[in-house]
């Protein structure tokens, strides 16, 4: 119900509903672009998940009630 966003893989707002109206939005998802962003990062120069080394400390994510353990992390898995 309103105040909704459609955001592209680069983080840019494509469409939005600013009021409380009952509105349906639609958008075309470019899954090739999504895959490219996941591989290379938004700037095209970063592969942050591949930067983990097995001896890096665990990264706690308290806001998500989880953590990332570099020893067991694999891209595409939610650990």
BADRENLUM-319938 format. One record per residue: x, y, z of N, C-alpha, C, CB in turn; residue in one letter; residue number from 0. Coordinates in pm, 1 decimal, always signed. Atoms other than C-alpha are relative to their C-alpha. Glycine has a CB too. Example, Ala and Ser with C-alpha at 12.3 -4.5 7.8 and 13.67 -1.06 7.14 Angstrom:
// residues 2
R      npx      npy      npz     capx     capy     capz      cpx      cpy      cpz     cbpx     cbpy     cbpz type seq
R    +89.0   -119.0     +0.0  +1230.0   -450.0   +780.0    +90.0   +120.0     +0.0    -99.2     +2.7   +124.6    A   0
R    -82.0   -119.0     -6.0  +1367.0   -106.0   +714.0    -77.0   +109.0    +73.0    +41.4    +46.2   -141.5    S   1
// end
This chain:
// residues 79
R      npx      npy      npz     capx     capy     capz      cpx      cpy      cpz     cbpx     cbpy     cbpz type seq
R    +84.2   -118.5     +0.0     +0.0     +0.0     +0.0    +88.2   +124.1     +0.0    -95.5     +0.2   +121.8    X   0
R    -71.9   -126.1    +13.2   +200.7   +295.3   -127.8   +136.8     +2.2    +64.3    -80.6   +107.9    +57.3    X   1
R   -134.8    -21.5    -52.4   +540.5   +427.5    -31.4    +90.3   -118.8    -29.3     -5.0    +25.9   +150.4    X   2
R    -78.2   +115.8    +43.1   +702.5   +146.6   -227.4   +103.2    +43.3   -102.9    -91.7   -110.0    -58.2    X   3
R   -108.1    -28.2    +94.2  +1018.7   +135.9   -438.6    +29.7   -121.5    -86.0   +126.1    +44.0    +74.5    X   4
R    -65.2   +100.7    +83.3  +1158.9    -60.0   -729.3   +141.8    +51.7    -19.0    -75.8    -23.5   -139.8    X   5
R   -140.4    -40.2     +4.2  +1539.6    -51.4   -713.3    +74.5    -96.0    -91.2    +63.1     +1.8   +142.9    X   6
R    -74.1    +86.2    +92.1  +1771.3   -179.6   -987.1   +123.7    -58.0    +68.1    +40.7    +78.2   -126.3    X   7
R   -116.1    +65.4    -62.6  +2082.1   -395.0   -921.8   +112.2    +95.7    +40.7    +55.7   -102.2    -93.8    X   8
R   -101.5    -99.1    -35.9  +2299.9    -81.1   -907.4    -40.9    +83.2   +120.7    +27.6    +91.2   -117.7    X   9
R    +48.6    -74.7   -114.1  +2086.5    +58.2   -624.5    -74.5   +126.9    -37.0   +113.3    +34.0    +88.4    X  10
R    +73.4   -117.8    +44.2  +1914.9   +325.2   -834.4   -150.2    -26.6     +5.6    +42.4    +40.2   -142.5    X  11
R   +145.4    +11.3     -5.5  +1543.9   +387.8   -777.0    -55.0    +13.6   -142.4    -61.8   +108.6    +95.2    X  12
R    +57.9     +2.9   +134.6  +1358.9   +295.9  -1097.7   -141.6    +56.2     +1.4     -0.3   -143.7    -55.9    X  13
R   +138.2    -45.2    -12.4  +1004.3   +366.0   -979.4    -34.2     +6.8   +147.4    -98.4    -94.3    -76.3    X  14
R    +40.8     -9.8   -138.9   +835.2   +469.6   -660.2   -141.4    +54.3    +11.5    +96.6    +87.9    +77.6    X  15
R   +131.8    -51.8    -34.5   +497.1   +538.8   -506.9    +18.9    +76.9   +130.6   -109.0   -116.3    +13.7    X  16
R    -29.0    -84.0   -116.1   +523.4   +829.1   -263.8   -116.8    +16.1    +95.4    +43.8   +134.0    -45.5    X  17
R   +115.1    -17.8    -87.9   +169.7   +835.8   -127.5    -50.0   -136.1    +49.0   -113.2    +76.4    -72.9    X  18
R    +55.8   +123.0    -56.0    -48.9   +576.6    +45.6   -102.3    -65.4    -92.1    -63.7    +28.7   +133.7    X  19
R    +99.5    +54.5    +92.5   -245.4   +489.3   -267.6    +20.4   -149.5    -22.1     +6.0    +73.6   -133.8    X  20
R     -3.6   +141.7    +32.9   -329.1   +133.1   -361.4    +36.3    -11.3   -147.1   -137.1    -70.5    +31.2    X  21
R    -51.8     -4.1   +136.5   -112.4   +110.4   -673.8    +83.5   -124.2    -28.1    +83.7   +127.5    -22.8    X  22
R    -81.9   +113.8    +41.9    +45.4   -176.0   -866.0   +113.5    +53.3    -87.8    -86.1   -107.7    -77.0    X  23
R   -116.1    -34.8    +81.7   +398.6   -122.9   -999.1    +49.4   -126.0    -68.2   +113.0    +65.2    +85.8    X  24
R    -64.5   +114.3    +64.1   +576.1   -346.0  -1243.8   +131.6    +47.3    -59.5    -91.7    -63.7   -109.7    X  25
R   -131.3    -31.5    +54.2   +929.3   -359.5  -1369.1    +57.4   -124.6    -65.6    +95.0    +53.3   +110.5    X  26
R    -69.4   +110.4    +66.2  +1140.9   -574.0  -1597.8   +136.1    -17.4    +67.3    +15.9    +26.4   -154.6    X  27
R   -126.3    +29.1    -67.8  +1430.8   -742.4  -1420.7   +100.4    -53.4   -101.2    -20.8   -101.8   +115.5    X  28
R   -108.8    +44.1    +87.2  +1754.7   -776.3  -1615.4    +88.0    -95.8    +80.7    +83.6   +122.6    -55.0    X  29
R    -72.5    +98.0    -81.7  +1885.9  -1098.9  -1462.7   +146.9    -11.4    -39.9    -66.5   -136.4    -11.1    X  30
R   -141.1     -2.8    +38.8  +2207.3  -1073.2  -1665.2    +73.7   +109.1    +77.5    +14.4    +23.0   -152.4    X  31
R    -60.1   -108.9    -77.4  +2275.3   -739.4  -1493.5    +11.0    -38.8   +148.0    -83.1   +129.7    -15.4    X  32
R     -5.0    +47.5   -139.2  +2190.5   -892.0  -1153.6   +120.3    -92.4    +18.8   -131.9    -74.0    +38.4    X  33
R   -113.3    +93.6     -8.6  +2442.4  -1171.6  -1217.6   +132.5    +74.2     -9.9     -8.9   -106.6   -111.0    X  34
R   -122.9    -77.9    +15.8  +2704.2   -919.9  -1331.2    +33.9    +75.8   +128.7    -14.0    +98.5   -117.4    X  35
R    -21.2    -72.7   -126.0  +2659.0   -710.9  -1014.3    +45.5    -96.2   +109.1   -129.4    +73.4    +43.7    X  36
R    -39.2    +98.2   -102.3  +2682.3  -1022.3   -796.9   +142.4    -48.4    -21.7    -96.0   -119.4     -0.6    X  37
R   -136.5    +43.5    +31.0  +3003.4  -1124.3   -976.0   +101.9   +108.8    +27.9     +9.8    -43.0   -145.0    X  38
R   -102.4   -104.4     +4.7  +3179.2   -788.5   -995.6    -22.0   +117.7    +94.4     +9.4    +51.5   -137.3    X  39
R    +29.6   -115.4    -84.4  +3014.3   -549.0   -749.6    -56.9   +114.0    -83.4   +126.0    +46.4    +74.4    X  40
R    +65.9   -108.8    +72.0  +2837.4   -226.2   -838.5    +96.5    +89.1    -76.6    -78.3    +83.5    +95.8    X  41
R    -97.8    -82.3    +70.8  +3155.0    -44.4   -940.9    +75.2    -80.7   -105.2    +98.7    +61.4    +98.9    X  42
R    -68.3    +84.6    +96.5  +3273.9   -339.3  -1147.3   +143.0    -31.9    +36.3     -2.6    +64.2   -132.1    X  43
R   -139.9    +21.1    -39.6  +3596.2   -356.6   -950.2    +14.4    -79.1   +129.1    +69.3   +132.7    +15.4    X  44
R     -7.3    +62.6   -132.0  +3507.6   -544.1   -633.8    -70.2   -134.8     -0.9    -62.1    +91.3   +106.8    X  45
R    +59.5   +132.4    -20.5  +3442.9   -909.1   -559.3    +13.4    -31.5   +147.5    +69.2   -111.0    -89.4    X  46
R    -22.3     +0.5   -143.8  +3401.4   -867.0   -186.2     -6.3   -136.9    +65.5    -98.6    +87.4    +64.1    X  47
R     +9.4   +130.7    -65.0  +3299.7  -1224.3   -103.3   +124.2    -82.9    -26.5   -124.2    -74.9    -47.8    X  48
R   -121.5    +75.7    +30.1  +3612.4  -1360.4   -271.1   +120.6    +52.3    +77.3    +28.6     +4.7   -149.0    X  49
R   -110.3    -55.7    -77.4  +3826.8  -1139.8    -46.8    +17.4    -70.3   +134.0    -21.9   +148.0    +22.4    X  50
R    -12.7    +71.5   -126.8  +3758.7  -1360.6   +254.7   +114.0   -100.0     -6.7   -131.1    -71.2    +35.6    X  51
R   -105.1   +100.1    -15.4  +4056.0  -1563.7   +369.5    -42.0    -92.9   +113.3   +140.2    +66.5    +28.9    X  52
R    +43.7    +95.4   -103.1  +4010.3  -1878.9   +581.3    +31.6    +42.7   +142.3    +62.7   -132.4    -25.0    X  53
R    -38.0    -39.5   -135.6  +4185.7  -1718.9   +880.5    -58.4   +133.9    +43.5   +149.1     +5.8    +10.5    X  54
R    +64.3   -126.0    -38.3  +3978.7  -1395.7   +878.0    -97.4    -25.2   +114.9    -73.9    +63.8   -121.3    X  55
R    +93.6    +18.0   -111.4  +3767.9  -1339.0  +1190.6   -144.5     -6.4    -49.0    +15.6   +113.8   +101.5    X  56
R   +142.7     +6.1    +27.5  +3397.2  -1412.4  +1195.1    -55.6   +142.0     +0.9    -73.7    -90.0   +104.0    X  57
R    +64.0   -131.4     +7.7  +3187.0  -1110.2  +1096.4   -140.7    -14.4    +57.2     -3.5    +54.7   -148.3    X  58
R   +131.6     +5.0    -61.9  +2891.5  -1071.9  +1332.1    -92.2   +102.3    -64.8    +10.2    +24.7   +151.5    X  59
R   +100.8    -86.3    +59.8  +2575.1   -924.5  +1183.0   -120.7     +6.1    +93.7    -41.1    -51.3   -141.7    X  60
R   +105.5     +3.0   -101.5  +2361.7   -849.2  +1490.5   -134.7    +50.7    -50.4    +42.0    +81.6   +118.3    X  61
R   +127.9    -51.5    +48.8  +2098.9   -651.4  +1301.5    -77.5   -107.4    -76.7    +22.8   +122.5    -89.5    X  62
R    +63.0   +110.2    +72.9  +2030.3   -966.5  +1094.4     -4.4   -128.9    +81.2    +73.6    -24.6   -129.8    X  63
R     -4.7   +116.7    -87.5  +2075.8  -1205.4  +1387.8    +79.8   -113.5    -65.1   -142.6    -47.4    +33.9    X  64
R    -82.0   +101.4    +65.6  +2349.9  -1384.9  +1199.0   +146.1    +39.3     -1.6    -48.3    -23.7   -141.6    X  65
R   -143.0    -27.8    +13.4  +2715.4  -1389.7  +1104.1    +52.7    -65.0   -126.6    +78.3    -50.4   +123.6    X  66
R    -68.7    +59.3   +114.0  +2953.8  -1469.8   +820.9   +130.3    -57.7    +52.2    +25.0   +105.0   -115.0    X  67
R   -123.5    +66.3    -40.6  +3227.0  -1721.6   +890.6    +83.7    -21.9   -126.8    -29.4   -136.9    +75.1    X  68
R    -82.0    +13.9   +121.1  +3503.8  -1682.4   +627.2    +52.1   -141.3    -24.6   +116.0    +93.5     +7.7    X  69
R    -48.2   +137.9    +19.1  +3613.2  -2043.0   +687.8   -100.6    -85.1    -77.4    +28.9    -65.1   +135.7    X  70
R   +103.4    +83.0    +63.0  +3281.0  -2178.8   +563.5    -81.2    +75.6   -104.8    -93.4    -54.6   +105.8    X  71
R    +79.7    -80.1    +92.5  +3144.2  -1892.8   +350.6    +27.9    -40.3   -144.8    +28.9   +149.6    +20.1    X  72
R     -8.4    +22.6   +144.4  +3072.7  -1967.2    -12.3   -100.6    +93.7    -64.9    -28.3   -151.2    -38.2    X  73
R    +95.6    -89.7    +66.3  +2914.7  -1711.3   -248.3   -128.2    -74.9    -35.7    +62.6    +61.8   -127.0    X  74
R   +129.9    +59.4    +30.8  +2543.9  -1779.4   -289.5    -60.8    -76.5   +115.2    +12.7    -90.5   -116.5    X  75
R    +52.4    +69.1   -117.3  +2508.8  -1945.2    +50.4    -21.1   +101.7   +109.7    +95.3   -113.4    +46.9    X  76
R    +28.6    -91.5   -109.5  +2358.3  -1767.9   +350.5    +42.6    -61.4   +131.5   -148.6    +36.1     +3.6    X  77
R    -51.3    +51.8   -127.2  +2577.0  -1865.1   +644.5    +52.2   +112.9    +81.9   +109.4   -104.7    -21.5    X  78
// end
